[in-house]
């Protein structure tokens, strides 16, 4: 791998209804070409929730191109360079989208 991969990672465990919920925070600094590295982090930390900042994604990139199928994906892409947020939640978690 010639390029340097930058992910800032913070894995935390929270307790909800007596169960640990593992949350992974990632500063992606462009997730476009780092899908494999993101999957590796998910495999290593086994989070229930992944919060990503600075995704640099655009609307024309489908979630299937970047994210795992075993997570529900919520994205807020930016139209300008930089920015963007993502939330990945294990499909086993009951989730709802508001707004």
PyMOL CGO cylinders between C-alpha atoms (Angstrom):
from pymol import cmd
from pymol.cgo import CYLINDER

trace = [
    CYLINDER, 0.00, 0.00, 0.00, 1.67, 3.16, -1.15, 0.3, 1, 1, 1, 1, 1, 1,
    CYLINDER, 1.67, 3.16, -1.15, -0.77, 5.65, 0.35, 0.3, 1, 1, 1, 1, 1, 1,
    CYLINDER, -0.77, 5.65, 0.35, -0.87, 6.55, 4.01, 0.3, 1, 1, 1, 1, 1, 1,
    CYLINDER, -0.87, 6.55, 4.01, -4.21, 5.75, 5.64, 0.3, 1, 1, 1, 1, 1, 1,
    CYLINDER, -4.21, 5.75, 5.64, -5.40, 8.16, 8.30, 0.3, 1, 1, 1, 1, 1, 1,
    CYLINDER, -5.40, 8.16, 8.30, -8.12, 7.14, 10.71, 0.3, 1, 1, 1, 1, 1, 1,
    CYLINDER, -8.12, 7.14, 10.71, -8.44, 8.61, 14.17, 0.3, 1, 1, 1, 1, 1, 1,
    CYLINDER, -8.44, 8.61, 14.17, -10.23, 5.99, 16.23, 0.3, 1, 1, 1, 1, 1, 1,
    CYLINDER, -10.23, 5.99, 16.23, -11.91, 6.03, 19.60, 0.3, 1, 1, 1, 1, 1, 1,
    CYLINDER, -11.91, 6.03, 19.60, -13.73, 2.92, 20.74, 0.3, 1, 1, 1, 1, 1, 1,
    CYLINDER, -13.73, 2.92, 20.74, -15.96, 3.28, 23.77, 0.3, 1, 1, 1, 1, 1, 1,
    CYLINDER, -15.96, 3.28, 23.77, -18.31, 0.94, 25.58, 0.3, 1, 1, 1, 1, 1, 1,
    CYLINDER, -18.31, 0.94, 25.58, -21.59, 2.24, 26.93, 0.3, 1, 1, 1, 1, 1, 1,
    CYLINDER, -21.59, 2.24, 26.93, -24.15, 0.31, 28.95, 0.3, 1, 1, 1, 1, 1, 1,
    CYLINDER, -24.15, 0.31, 28.95, -27.72, 0.26, 27.72, 0.3, 1, 1, 1, 1, 1, 1,
    CYLINDER, -27.72, 0.26, 27.72, -30.25, -1.95, 29.44, 0.3, 1, 1, 1, 1, 1, 1,
    CYLINDER, -30.25, -1.95, 29.44, -27.46, -3.96, 31.04, 0.3, 1, 1, 1, 1, 1, 1,
    CYLINDER, -27.46, -3.96, 31.04, -25.69, -4.63, 27.74, 0.3, 1, 1, 1, 1, 1, 1,
    CYLINDER, -25.69, -4.63, 27.74, -22.50, -3.02, 26.49, 0.3, 1, 1, 1, 1, 1, 1,
    CYLINDER, -22.50, -3.02, 26.49, -22.86, -0.92, 23.37, 0.3, 1, 1, 1, 1, 1, 1,
    CYLINDER, -22.86, -0.92, 23.37, -19.56, -0.36, 21.58, 0.3, 1, 1, 1, 1, 1, 1,
    CYLINDER, -19.56, -0.36, 21.58, -19.29, 2.93, 19.71, 0.3, 1, 1, 1, 1, 1, 1,
    CYLINDER, -19.29, 2.93, 19.71, -16.46, 3.58, 17.26, 0.3, 1, 1, 1, 1, 1, 1,
    CYLINDER, -16.46, 3.58, 17.26, -15.68, 7.20, 16.33, 0.3, 1, 1, 1, 1, 1, 1,
    CYLINDER, -15.68, 7.20, 16.33, -13.66, 7.65, 13.16, 0.3, 1, 1, 1, 1, 1, 1,
    CYLINDER, -13.66, 7.65, 13.16, -12.25, 10.75, 11.49, 0.3, 1, 1, 1, 1, 1, 1,
    CYLINDER, -12.25, 10.75, 11.49, -12.21, 9.27, 7.99, 0.3, 1, 1, 1, 1, 1, 1,
    CYLINDER, -12.21, 9.27, 7.99, -10.43, 12.05, 6.13, 0.3, 1, 1, 1, 1, 1, 1,
    CYLINDER, -10.43, 12.05, 6.13, -12.09, 10.67, 2.98, 0.3, 1, 1, 1, 1, 1, 1,
    CYLINDER, -12.09, 10.67, 2.98, -13.67, 7.25, 3.16, 0.3, 1, 1, 1, 1, 1, 1,
    CYLINDER, -13.67, 7.25, 3.16, -13.97, 6.97, -0.65, 0.3, 1, 1, 1, 1, 1, 1,
    CYLINDER, -13.97, 6.97, -0.65, -10.90, 4.81, -1.10, 0.3, 1, 1, 1, 1, 1, 1,
    CYLINDER, -10.90, 4.81, -1.10, -10.68, 3.45, 2.45, 0.3, 1, 1, 1, 1, 1, 1,
    CYLINDER, -10.68, 3.45, 2.45, -13.59, 1.03, 2.53, 0.3, 1, 1, 1, 1, 1, 1,
    CYLINDER, -13.59, 1.03, 2.53, -11.29, -1.93, 3.23, 0.3, 1, 1, 1, 1, 1, 1,
    CYLINDER, -11.29, -1.93, 3.23, -9.58, -0.11, 6.09, 0.3, 1, 1, 1, 1, 1, 1,
    CYLINDER, -9.58, -0.11, 6.09, -12.95, 0.85, 7.58, 0.3, 1, 1, 1, 1, 1, 1,
    CYLINDER, -12.95, 0.85, 7.58, -14.05, -2.80, 7.40, 0.3, 1, 1, 1, 1, 1, 1,
    CYLINDER, -14.05, -2.80, 7.40, -10.82, -3.82, 9.12, 0.3, 1, 1, 1, 1, 1, 1,
    CYLINDER, -10.82, -3.82, 9.12, -11.55, -1.40, 11.98, 0.3, 1, 1, 1, 1, 1, 1,
    CYLINDER, -11.55, -1.40, 11.98, -15.06, -2.80, 12.31, 0.3, 1, 1, 1, 1, 1, 1,
    CYLINDER, -15.06, -2.80, 12.31, -13.67, -6.33, 12.39, 0.3, 1, 1, 1, 1, 1, 1,
    CYLINDER, -13.67, -6.33, 12.39, -11.07, -5.37, 15.01, 0.3, 1, 1, 1, 1, 1, 1,
    CYLINDER, -11.07, -5.37, 15.01, -13.27, -3.38, 17.43, 0.3, 1, 1, 1, 1, 1, 1,
    CYLINDER, -13.27, -3.38, 17.43, -16.64, -5.07, 16.70, 0.3, 1, 1, 1, 1, 1, 1,
    CYLINDER, -16.64, -5.07, 16.70, -18.68, -1.90, 17.26, 0.3, 1, 1, 1, 1, 1, 1,
    CYLINDER, -18.68, -1.90, 17.26, -22.44, -1.71, 17.41, 0.3, 1, 1, 1, 1, 1, 1,
    CYLINDER, -22.44, -1.71, 17.41, -22.34, 1.90, 16.19, 0.3, 1, 1, 1, 1, 1, 1,
    CYLINDER, -22.34, 1.90, 16.19, -19.81, 3.69, 13.98, 0.3, 1, 1, 1, 1, 1, 1,
    CYLINDER, -19.81, 3.69, 13.98, -19.78, 7.49, 13.83, 0.3, 1, 1, 1, 1, 1, 1,
    CYLINDER, -19.78, 7.49, 13.83, -17.66, 8.94, 11.03, 0.3, 1, 1, 1, 1, 1, 1,
    CYLINDER, -17.66, 8.94, 11.03, -16.66, 12.51, 10.33, 0.3, 1, 1, 1, 1, 1, 1,
    CYLINDER, -16.66, 12.51, 10.33, -14.96, 14.07, 7.31, 0.3, 1, 1, 1, 1, 1, 1,
    CYLINDER, -14.96, 14.07, 7.31, -16.24, 11.34, 4.97, 0.3, 1, 1, 1, 1, 1, 1,
    CYLINDER, -16.24, 11.34, 4.97, -15.84, 13.55, 1.88, 0.3, 1, 1, 1, 1, 1, 1,
    CYLINDER, -15.84, 13.55, 1.88, -18.56, 11.51, 0.16, 0.3, 1, 1, 1, 1, 1, 1,
    CYLINDER, -18.56, 11.51, 0.16, -20.80, 12.83, -2.59, 0.3, 1, 1, 1, 1, 1, 1,
    CYLINDER, -20.80, 12.83, -2.59, -24.36, 11.77, -3.42, 0.3, 1, 1, 1, 1, 1, 1,
    CYLINDER, -24.36, 11.77, -3.42, -23.30, 9.84, -6.53, 0.3, 1, 1, 1, 1, 1, 1,
    CYLINDER, -23.30, 9.84, -6.53, -21.40, 7.27, -4.43, 0.3, 1, 1, 1, 1, 1, 1,
    CYLINDER, -21.40, 7.27, -4.43, -23.74, 4.50, -3.29, 0.3, 1, 1, 1, 1, 1, 1,
    CYLINDER, -23.74, 4.50, -3.29, -23.51, 3.11, 0.22, 0.3, 1, 1, 1, 1, 1, 1,
    CYLINDER, -23.51, 3.11, 0.22, -22.90, -0.37, -1.21, 0.3, 1, 1, 1, 1, 1, 1,
    CYLINDER, -22.90, -0.37, -1.21, -19.62, 0.88, -2.71, 0.3, 1, 1, 1, 1, 1, 1,
    CYLINDER, -19.62, 0.88, -2.71, -18.19, 1.84, 0.67, 0.3, 1, 1, 1, 1, 1, 1,
    CYLINDER, -18.19, 1.84, 0.67, -20.12, 0.34, 3.60, 0.3, 1, 1, 1, 1, 1, 1,
    CYLINDER, -20.12, 0.34, 3.60, -20.85, -3.13, 4.93, 0.3, 1, 1, 1, 1, 1, 1,
    CYLINDER, -20.85, -3.13, 4.93, -24.24, -4.74, 4.41, 0.3, 1, 1, 1, 1, 1, 1,
    CYLINDER, -24.24, -4.74, 4.41, -24.51, -5.77, 8.08, 0.3, 1, 1, 1, 1, 1, 1,
    CYLINDER, -24.51, -5.77, 8.08, -24.99, -2.13, 9.15, 0.3, 1, 1, 1, 1, 1, 1,
    CYLINDER, -24.99, -2.13, 9.15, -27.80, 0.35, 8.58, 0.3, 1, 1, 1, 1, 1, 1,
    CYLINDER, -27.80, 0.35, 8.58, -26.24, 3.43, 7.01, 0.3, 1, 1, 1, 1, 1, 1,
    CYLINDER, -26.24, 3.43, 7.01, -27.16, 7.07, 7.54, 0.3, 1, 1, 1, 1, 1, 1,
    CYLINDER, -27.16, 7.07, 7.54, -25.18, 9.72, 5.67, 0.3, 1, 1, 1, 1, 1, 1,
    CYLINDER, -25.18, 9.72, 5.67, -25.03, 13.48, 5.46, 0.3, 1, 1, 1, 1, 1, 1,
    CYLINDER, -25.03, 13.48, 5.46, -22.85, 14.28, 2.44, 0.3, 1, 1, 1, 1, 1, 1,
    CYLINDER, -22.85, 14.28, 2.44, -21.38, 17.69, 1.66, 0.3, 1, 1, 1, 1, 1, 1,
    CYLINDER, -21.38, 17.69, 1.66, -21.53, 19.36, -1.73, 0.3, 1, 1, 1, 1, 1, 1,
    CYLINDER, -21.53, 19.36, -1.73, -18.21, 21.14, -1.19, 0.3, 1, 1, 1, 1, 1, 1,
    CYLINDER, -18.21, 21.14, -1.19, -14.77, 19.67, -0.59, 0.3, 1, 1, 1, 1, 1, 1,
    CYLINDER, -14.77, 19.67, -0.59, -14.40, 18.10, 2.85, 0.3, 1, 1, 1, 1, 1, 1,
    CYLINDER, -14.40, 18.10, 2.85, -17.02, 17.54, 5.50, 0.3, 1, 1, 1, 1, 1, 1,
    CYLINDER, -17.02, 17.54, 5.50, -19.67, 14.86, 5.62, 0.3, 1, 1, 1, 1, 1, 1,
    CYLINDER, -19.67, 14.86, 5.62, -20.95, 12.60, 8.38, 0.3, 1, 1, 1, 1, 1, 1,
    CYLINDER, -20.95, 12.60, 8.38, -21.99, 8.99, 8.63, 0.3, 1, 1, 1, 1, 1, 1,
    CYLINDER, -21.99, 8.99, 8.63, -23.63, 6.75, 11.18, 0.3, 1, 1, 1, 1, 1, 1,
    CYLINDER, -23.63, 6.75, 11.18, -23.49, 3.00, 10.84, 0.3, 1, 1, 1, 1, 1, 1,
    CYLINDER, -23.49, 3.00, 10.84, -25.67, 0.92, 13.17, 0.3, 1, 1, 1, 1, 1, 1,
    CYLINDER, -25.67, 0.92, 13.17, -25.70, -2.86, 13.36, 0.3, 1, 1, 1, 1, 1, 1,
    CYLINDER, -25.70, -2.86, 13.36, -28.78, -4.17, 11.63, 0.3, 1, 1, 1, 1, 1, 1,
    CYLINDER, -28.78, -4.17, 11.63, -29.68, -6.02, 14.83, 0.3, 1, 1, 1, 1, 1, 1,
    CYLINDER, -29.68, -6.02, 14.83, -30.27, -2.65, 16.57, 0.3, 1, 1, 1, 1, 1, 1,
    CYLINDER, -30.27, -2.65, 16.57, -33.78, -1.21, 16.26, 0.3, 1, 1, 1, 1, 1, 1,
    CYLINDER, -33.78, -1.21, 16.26, -33.31, 2.16, 14.52, 0.3, 1, 1, 1, 1, 1, 1,
    CYLINDER, -33.31, 2.16, 14.52, -35.55, 4.85, 13.11, 0.3, 1, 1, 1, 1, 1, 1,
    CYLINDER, -35.55, 4.85, 13.11, -34.75, 7.81, 10.91, 0.3, 1, 1, 1, 1, 1, 1,
    CYLINDER, -34.75, 7.81, 10.91, -36.38, 11.12, 11.82, 0.3, 1, 1, 1, 1, 1, 1,
    CYLINDER, -36.38, 11.12, 11.82, -36.58, 14.06, 9.48, 0.3, 1, 1, 1, 1, 1, 1,
]
cmd.load_cgo(trace, "trace")
